[in-house]
Amino acid sequence: MAEPQDLILPLLWEMRAEIHSGFERVDRKLEEHDTRFDKLERRFDNLREAVNGESVLGRYAAAQVEERLDALEKRLAALEKVG
């Protein structure tokens, strides 16, 4: 008759190997997800920079319009004084 350790130890070794391979699969998946998240974060950063850049350009253009309107209002006020 076989000793209990002769029956149990091989099962434990097999279980350990299966658990280890399962952890390796999980680790690979986590690395894949980390890579994907890194790519997404870079894309969001690029979008954020683009949106901020556009809003800066928009504010700059609006400031130019305001300057032109102020100049026109001053000219109109000067014409009203003359006339």
PECOR-V294892 format. One line per field, one symbol per residue. phi: phi as a letter, one per 30 degrees, with the letter a starting at -180 (. if undefined). burial: 1 if it has 24 or more other C-alpha atoms within 12 Angstrom, else 0. Layout:
# PECOR-V294892
phi=???
burial=???
This chain:
# PECOR-V294892
phi=.ddeddcdeddddddddddddddddddddddddedddddddddddddddddddddddddddddddedddeddddddddddddd
burial=00000000000000000000000000000000000000000000000000000000000000000000000000000000000
